[in-house]
Amino acid sequence: MIRKALIRALLVVAGTFACSGVLAADKDGKSLLDHFLSDVKTLSARFEQSLVDDNDIVVEESAGTFEISRPGRFRWAYTEPYEQLLIADGLNVWSYDADLLQVTVKPQHEILQSTPALLFGGSADALADFEYVGSFSDRGTVWVRLRPRDEQSGFSRVDLGFTDDQLSRMIFTDNLEQTTLVALFDVVVNSEIAADRFRFSLPAGVDLVGVPLVSENAD
């Protein structure tokens, strides 16, 4: 899981804008963000994630793999501490909890509106749902802060960290001041990812909650 020193460093980053304002970045944070949204067509990585409460206490840790394929598709696969899968296939978002033997499906355009996930599966126009706050540089990483325009989104801010021009860190702060810290490792950009990685097949014996949308072009 994320090392304690890294958690502390990420929490410091999360508070930097509030304490010091927007600092001058070594590189234009907006340009890095535009590059990520416009030029990164696929991305795969391992991730380690920590959920921190408003007292800076780690309440949950998890790990797994992360894949995106633009436009409109991403896959979060949790392997620790339990198996859980989240897939956006372009029409629907599928959430599979292996322990509960249950899958929940919801229309993608409804569930991702103004959430950080829109930045991964979407394209450059995803920025229309966010206000660009600014950027600063910290220990070789350029940080970009965004704020959802929809106050009902559930999130108050999103911080994206770029190291060597590539996304390497993410910080999501919700409206309850809980903070999700995500560190990416072994990042691979713009290599082919099989399309079936973003298709969900209902396992036998698993309950389905919700009705998936079906493409008009489906056979």
RODO-2510 file (C-alpha; in nm, 4 decimals, decimal comma):
residues 219
     n   res          X          Y          Z
     1     m     0,0000     0,0000     0,0000
     2     i     0,1018     0,3639    -0,0212
     3     r     0,3960     0,4315     0,2081
     4     k     0,3276     0,6600     0,5045
     5     a     0,5859     0,9112     0,3824
     6     l     0,4093     0,9352     0,0464
     7     i     0,0708     0,9733     0,2160
     8     r     0,2063     1,2617     0,4208
     9     a     0,3545     1,4224     0,1106
    10     l     0,0282     1,3920    -0,0805
    11     l    -0,1676     1,5410     0,2090
    12     v     0,0724     1,8359     0,2119
    13     v     0,0119     1,8807    -0,1616
    14     a    -0,3646     1,8649    -0,1081
    15     g    -0,3438     2,1612     0,1296
    16     t    -0,0904     2,3693    -0,0611
    17     f    -0,3379     2,5672    -0,2680
    18     a    -0,5372     2,6638     0,0389
    19     c    -0,2302     2,7649     0,2384
    20     s    -0,0125     2,9313    -0,0239
    21     g    -0,2336     3,0098    -0,3195
    22     v    -0,1397     2,9002    -0,6701
    23     l     0,2378     2,8882    -0,7079
    24     a     0,4338     2,9243    -1,0313
    25     a     0,4787     2,5868    -1,1983
    26     d     0,7955     2,4689    -1,3681
    27     k     0,5744     2,3697    -1,6621
    28     d     0,2377     2,4976    -1,7682
    29     g    -0,0066     2,2815    -1,5767
    30     k    -0,2874     2,3595    -1,8175
    31     s    -0,0764     2,2351    -2,1090
    32     l    -0,0059     1,9088    -1,9260
    33     l    -0,3753     1,8665    -1,8575
    34     d    -0,4680     1,9406    -2,2197
    35     h    -0,2065     1,6894    -2,3366
    36     f    -0,3461     1,4235    -2,1044
    37     l    -0,7017     1,4763    -2,2237
    38     s    -0,6267     1,5179    -2,5958
    39     d    -0,3207     1,3042    -2,6708
    40     v    -0,3412     1,0138    -2,4258
    41     k    -0,5655     0,7597    -2,5982
    42     t    -0,4864     0,4640    -2,3725
    43     l    -0,3236     0,4282    -2,0337
    44     s    -0,2603     0,1311    -1,8062
    45     a    -0,1012     0,1220    -1,4623
    46     r    -0,0942    -0,0368    -1,1206
    47     f    -0,2422     0,1755    -0,8454
    48     e    -0,2263     0,1980    -0,4694
    49     q    -0,5038     0,3923    -0,3002
    50     s    -0,5666     0,5285     0,0483
    51     l    -0,8820     0,6879     0,1878
    52     v    -0,8037     0,9495     0,4530
    53     d    -1,0646     1,1083     0,6800
    54     d    -1,0880     1,4753     0,7794
    55     n    -0,8469     1,4079     1,0679
    56     d    -0,5799     1,2781     0,8258
    57     i    -0,6286     0,9202     0,9502
    58     v    -0,6078     0,6415     0,6914
    59     v    -0,9350     0,4505     0,7108
    60     e    -0,9023     0,2252     0,4054
    61     e    -0,6286     0,1019     0,1729
    62     s    -0,6655    -0,0780    -0,1580
    63     a    -0,4701    -0,1712    -0,4696
    64     g    -0,5248    -0,2992    -0,8200
    65     t    -0,4945    -0,2042    -1,1858
    66     f    -0,6243     0,0924    -1,3851
    67     e    -0,6862     0,1137    -1,7603
    68     i    -0,8426     0,3764    -1,9849
    69     s    -0,9246     0,3757    -2,3547
    70     r    -1,0666     0,6953    -2,4953
    71     p    -1,3292     0,7858    -2,5742
    72     g    -1,5549     0,6674    -2,2984
    73     r    -1,3988     0,3536    -2,1555
    74     f    -1,2095     0,2731    -1,8393
    75     r    -1,1518    -0,0191    -1,6024
    76     w    -1,0684    -0,0089    -1,2296
    77     a    -0,9917    -0,3566    -1,0980
    78     y    -0,9400    -0,3811    -0,7215
    79     t    -0,7442    -0,6841    -0,6027
    80     e    -0,6808    -0,5787    -0,2414
    81     p    -0,8255    -0,5942     0,0197
    82     y    -1,1090    -0,7573    -0,1761
    83     e    -1,2037    -0,8132    -0,5389
    84     q    -1,4123    -0,5401    -0,6988
    85     l    -1,4439    -0,4327    -1,0604
    86     l    -1,5635    -0,1046    -1,2110
    87     i    -1,6002    -0,0874    -1,5900
    88     a    -1,7239     0,1963    -1,8097
    89     d    -1,7981     0,0580    -2,1574
    90     g    -1,9114     0,3785    -2,3258
    91     l    -2,2801     0,3328    -2,2454
    92     n    -2,2940     0,1854    -1,8952
    93     v    -2,0923     0,1707    -1,5763
    94     w    -2,0760    -0,1781    -1,4254
    95     s    -1,9817    -0,2234    -1,0603
    96     y    -1,9112    -0,5835    -0,9567
    97     d    -1,8620    -0,6843    -0,5936
    98     a    -1,7320    -1,0410    -0,5927
    99     d    -1,7985    -1,0950    -0,2209
   100     l    -2,1622    -0,9879    -0,2465
   101     l    -2,2139    -1,1697    -0,5783
   102     q    -2,3827    -0,8565    -0,7081
   103     v    -2,3458    -0,6309    -1,0103
   104     t    -2,4925    -0,2811    -1,0315
   105     v    -2,5286    -0,1165    -1,3722
   106     k    -2,6161     0,2480    -1,4400
   107     p    -2,6125     0,4718    -1,7479
   108     q    -2,2638     0,6127    -1,7908
   109     h    -2,3708     0,9671    -1,8805
   110     e    -2,5644     0,9926    -1,5539
   111     i    -2,3198     0,8448    -1,3070
   112     l    -1,9998     1,0127    -1,4301
   113     q    -2,1293     1,3679    -1,4686
   114     s    -1,8870     1,6121    -1,2993
   115     t    -1,6957     1,3299    -1,1257
   116     p    -1,3182     1,2709    -1,1543
   117     a    -1,3885     0,9584    -1,3623
   118     l    -1,5140     1,1832    -1,6431
   119     l    -1,1556     1,3053    -1,6858
   120     f    -1,0336     0,9517    -1,7521
   121     g    -1,2927     0,8142    -1,9890
   122     g    -1,3766     1,1464    -2,1500
   123     s    -1,1893     1,3744    -2,3860
   124     a    -1,0829     1,7397    -2,3841
   125     d    -1,4438     1,8560    -2,3619
   126     a    -1,4620     1,6941    -2,0155
   127     l    -1,3093     2,0192    -1,8884
   128     a    -1,6412     2,1895    -1,9503
   129     d    -1,7592     2,0278    -1,6251
   130     f    -1,4609     2,1573    -1,4248
   131     e    -1,3084     2,4897    -1,3315
   132     y    -0,9318     2,5049    -1,3797
   133     v    -0,7965     2,6510    -1,0541
   134     g    -0,4224     2,6514    -1,1271
   135     s    -0,1006     2,4572    -1,0873
   136     f     0,2253     2,4425    -0,8950
   137     s     0,5400     2,2293    -0,8841
   138     d     0,6456     2,0100    -0,5913
   139     r     0,9526     1,7810    -0,5892
   140     g     0,9510     1,7144    -0,9623
   141     t     0,5745     1,6761    -0,9960
   142     v     0,3507     1,9409    -1,1515
   143     w     0,0136     1,9512    -0,9763
   144     v    -0,3060     2,0732    -1,1408
   145     r    -0,6154     2,1556    -0,9381
   146     l    -0,9685     2,1350    -1,0793
   147     r    -1,3003     2,2107    -0,9147
   148     p    -1,6291     2,0528    -1,0322
   149     r    -1,8738     2,3172    -1,1543
   150     d    -2,1659     2,1114    -1,0257
   151     e    -2,1785     2,1556    -0,6486
   152     q    -2,3891     1,8392    -0,6246
   153     s    -2,1177     1,6206    -0,7771
   154     g    -2,0008     1,4977    -0,4359
   155     f    -1,6447     1,6254    -0,4877
   156     s    -1,4997     1,9627    -0,3873
   157     r    -1,1711     1,9383    -0,5779
   158     v    -0,9490     1,7158    -0,7916
   159     d    -0,5677     1,7334    -0,7934
   160     l    -0,3732     1,5596    -1,0712
   161     g     0,0046     1,5160    -1,0459
   162     f     0,2236     1,4856    -1,3554
   163     t     0,5799     1,3514    -1,3303
   164     d     0,7948     1,3572    -1,6446
   165     d     0,4859     1,4799    -1,8302
   166     q     0,2812     1,1712    -1,7371
   167     l    -0,0001     1,1277    -1,4853
   168     s     0,1460     0,9717    -1,1711
   169     r    -0,0639     1,0862    -0,8733
   170     m    -0,4284     1,1749    -0,8077
   171     i    -0,6012     1,3318    -0,5084
   172     f    -0,9807     1,3485    -0,4841
   173     t    -1,1448     1,5424    -0,2012
   174     d    -1,5145     1,4911    -0,1402
   175     n    -1,7677     1,7256     0,0151
   176     l    -1,7182     1,5593     0,3544
   177     e    -1,3474     1,6472     0,3396
   178     q    -1,2468     1,2842     0,2996
   179     t    -0,9457     1,2513     0,0707
   180     t    -0,8678     0,9677    -0,1699
   181     l    -0,4966     0,9433    -0,2521
   182     v    -0,3955     0,7421    -0,5582
   183     a    -0,0384     0,6613    -0,6657
   184     l     0,0191     0,5127    -1,0128
   185     f     0,3068     0,2775    -1,0954
   186     d     0,4340     0,1105    -1,4152
   187     v     0,2376     0,3576    -1,6278
   188     v     0,2121     0,2682    -1,9986
   189     v     0,0673     0,5244    -2,2396
   190     n    -0,0788     0,4795    -2,5886
   191     s    -0,0153     0,1070    -2,6177
   192     e    -0,2961    -0,1074    -2,7542
   193     i    -0,5410    -0,2429    -2,4972
   194     a    -0,7785    -0,5203    -2,6057
   195     a    -1,1365    -0,3977    -2,6453
   196     d    -1,2735    -0,6847    -2,4373
   197     r    -1,1026    -0,5362    -2,1304
   198     f    -1,3871    -0,2845    -2,1290
   199     r    -1,6725    -0,5292    -2,1806
   200     f    -1,8546    -0,6777    -1,8854
   201     s    -2,0042    -1,0253    -1,8906
   202     l    -2,2348    -1,1145    -1,6046
   203     p    -2,0881    -1,4099    -1,4107
   204     a    -2,3139    -1,7077    -1,3418
   205     g    -2,5019    -1,6897    -1,0135
   206     v    -2,4525    -1,3135    -0,9739
   207     d    -2,7469    -1,0778    -0,9170
   208     l    -2,7875    -0,7816    -1,1534
   209     v    -2,9265    -0,4566    -1,0164
   210     g    -3,0339    -0,2106    -1,2855
   211     v    -3,1047    -0,2306    -1,6578
   212     p    -2,8147    -0,1638    -1,8991
   213     l    -2,8510     0,0649    -2,1963
   214     v    -2,8124    -0,1087    -2,5321
   215     s    -2,6445     0,0451    -2,8322
   216     e    -2,8675     0,1140    -3,1329
   217     n    -2,5990    -0,0537    -3,3435
   218     a    -2,6066    -0,3737    -3,1396
   219     d    -2,6981    -0,6880    -3,3274
***
